[in-house]
Amino acid sequence: MAAELLATMEQKAMIGIETIVLQPVRDIGDGSKARRALPSQHRYLVGPFVVFEQIGAAEFRAGHGLDVPLHPHIGLATVTYLIDGEILHRDRLGEVQTIYLARLTG
């Protein structure tokens, strides 16, 4: 369990860690997987304004990729940060954007 990673609250405070959130991998559509750290039962007060997910690592052949079902971003600003590679993002409004390695995109 996450709490076992650091033995005492004193140790957590000494290094500035309040909570360690280890989330299970879940399907986000088309067989793609993500870990959603925020919001969670440990830090529910940040949502729905903050969603923090790790998706990947994954490799796709040219012309193939994720086909994530429709999902709302109403009232949310999105930020994507890639650690490797690039993504061509298309949304239902017809917007198309290339997201590049190590650049913040929103």
Residue, then its C-alpha position, 0 to 999 in steps of 0.5 A: m500500500a502507498a502508506e507503507l512507502l514512507a514509515t511515518m508522518e514525520q518522514k513525509a513532512m521532512i521531505g514535503i510529501e503529504t500523500i502518495v496516490l497510487q492509482p490502478v490502470r483503467d481503460i479509457g477506450d479502444g484498449s488504451k490505458a491511463r492512471r488518474a491520480l487526480p481527483s481521487q478519494h485521497r485528493y477529491l477537493v481538487g476536482p472537477f477542476v484538475v484531472f491528472e493522468q498518465i497515459g502510455a507508454a505506447e507506440f503506434r504505426a503511422g496512421h493508427g492511434l488512440d480512438v478515445p470515446l467522446h468525453p466532456h471537457i466543459g469548463l476545463a482547460t487541458v494541458t498535454y506534456l509528452i515525454d517522448g514522441e508526438i501526437l496528432h490530436r483531433d477533436r469532435l469540433g474538427e480542431v487538429q493539433t500536433i503535440y510535440l515532445a517536451r512542450l506544454t500544449g493546451 
